[in-house]
Amino acid sequence: MTATEKIIQLRAEVARLSGGIDGSGATTEKNKKLKQELDDKLAQLGASLRPMHPDEEDVELASYFTLIGAEGLEDEEVLAALRDLGAVSAAYVKPSAEPA
């Protein structure tokens, strides 16, 4: 079985709080709540997020993260649980670079 890379795109406001973007800018209570819900779900799944483009200033690129952990759980179940969160814009398995 080949390991899959799970990609999570956060809303820019939440990515800023998650280390994907420089912390400058407005942080609202709503965004803090969304970040806390995300952190709680990640802890429940035994997972964490790693920025795909650390130190990137471009808001779009800085909102992409790789999901680390969640071992022993089905990819689609994990991704569906994250997609249900207001902090998450997208959650998917990165397509294989291998030819079909």
Rosetta blueprint (number, residue, H / E / L):
1 M L
2 T L
3 A L
4 T L
5 E L
6 K E
7 I E
8 I E
9 Q E
10 L E
11 R L
12 A H
13 E H
14 V H
15 A H
16 R H
17 L H
18 S L
19 G L
20 G L
21 I L
22 D L
23 G L
24 S L
25 G L
26 A L
27 T L
28 T L
29 E H
30 K H
31 N H
32 K H
33 K H
34 L H
35 K H
36 Q H
37 E H
38 L H
39 D H
40 D H
41 K H
42 L H
43 A H
44 Q H
45 L H
46 G L
47 A E
48 S E
49 L E
50 R E
51 P E
52 M L
53 H L
54 P L
55 D L
56 E L
57 E L
58 D L
59 V H
60 E H
61 L H
62 A H
63 S L
64 Y E
65 F E
66 T E
67 L E
68 I E
69 G E
70 A L
71 E L
72 G L
73 L L
74 E L
75 D H
76 E H
77 E H
78 V H
79 L H
80 A H
81 A H
82 L H
83 R H
84 D L
85 L L
86 G L
87 A L
88 V E
89 S E
90 A E
91 A E
92 Y E
93 V E
94 K L
95 P L
96 S L
97 A L
98 E L
99 P L
100 A L
